[in-house]
Amino acid sequence: MMLGPLTLHLDGYLLDFLHLLCPQGPIHSILPMTFEAVKQDRGFMLYRTYLTHTVFEPTQFWVPNNGIHDRAYVMVDGVFQGVLERNTKHRLFLTGKMGAKLDILLENMGRLSFGSNYSDFKGLLQAPILGQTILTQWLMFPLKVDKLVKWSFPLQLLKNSHPQTPSGPIFYSTTFPILDSVRDTFLFLPGWTKGQVWINGFNLGRYWTKRGPQQTLYVPKPLLFPRGVLNKITLLELENVPPQPQIQFLDSPILNSTLHRTYIYSLSADTRSDSEPMELSGH
C-alpha cells in the first residue's frame, strides 16, 4: 500500500533522554571500556569525558590503531561535530573550553566472524587523542534504545532552544491512522542520512540513505494497526535531518539506487526535491 507523505516532529536530542536510556547511571573508568566489558551486546553506548584544558585552535581528534568499532558520533557541549568511522581516514578537528563536555556515541554495526576478526570487539578500543593529549576519565552509558522507544515515548520534554537545522543524534516521530485495509508496504526516507526506525515499538532496522544502495525498508502488514488505531513511527537520526522531515510509504521497494540515480520521488505535487545524485561507496 501507499501512504503519506507524513511529517515527523522533533521529540528531542538523544542526550536529552540519557537518564531514561541509561537509568542505572554511567560506569566510570580511567580508560574507555568496550561494549563487551560492560556487557552491552548490541546497539549504542555513549562515552563521556571533560576537556582538561582549553583548546583554542581546531585540533585533530582521533583514535589510534583503528580503535573505533564501528562508528562514532562526536559532540562537544551537545553540539554535533562530525563522524569518525572504522577503516576510514575521516579527520575531525575540535575546539572547546576547559571543562567542556565531550560526548562520543558509538554504534555497533554488526560483527565480523571470519578470518582474523573472530573477536570483533565493539566501542572505543583505544583511548582517543586530542592533539597530543590522551583523553582519560571516561563515563560510559550503555543505552537501552529499544526499551525507551517501546515503553517511554511519548515524553513531554522541556522546550529547549534547538537550532534551526538539527544535527547529531536526535529522535523524531509521528502518529498516523490507516483508513483503508492494512497491507504490506515499504518505508522511504528521502533526505534523511543514517539512523534507525521503529514502527509501533518494533525495531524495523537501519536506514543509510546517503550510502545506499537500498533506499526502502520492508514493513510487513502485521506490524501495523488496523482502522481506528493510531500507528507510531519513531526515527533516531544520527547525523543530519532534511529540511522537510518527511517520510512516505510506497507500494514497491527501491533496493538498488545505482539503478535510480536520476530517480526523484516527489513527496507531494507542489514539492520539488533538491536531492543531488548520491555518491555510492563500498563498505
Secondary structure as UniProt FT lines:
FT   STRAND          3..7
FT   STRAND          9..13
FT   HELIX           14..17
FT   HELIX           18..21
FT   TURN            23..24
FT   STRAND          27..29
FT   HELIX           36..38
FT   STRAND          44..50
FT   STRAND          55..62
FT   TURN            64..66
FT   STRAND          68..69
FT   STRAND          71..76
FT   TURN            77..78
FT   STRAND          79..85
FT   TURN            86..87
FT   STRAND          92..96
FT   TURN            98..99
FT   STRAND          101..107
FT   HELIX           115..117
FT   STRAND          123..124
FT   STRAND          129..130
FT   TURN            131..132
FT   STRAND          133..134
FT   STRAND          138..142
FT   HELIX           145..147
FT   HELIX           148..152
FT   STRAND          170..176
FT   STRAND          185..188
FT   TURN            190..191
FT   STRAND          195..199
FT   TURN            200..201
FT   STRAND          202..207
FT   TURN            209..211
FT   STRAND          216..219
FT   HELIX           221..223
FT   TURN            227..228
FT   STRAND          231..237
FT   STRAND          246..250
FT   HELIX           257..259
FT   TURN            261..262
FT   TURN            269..270
//
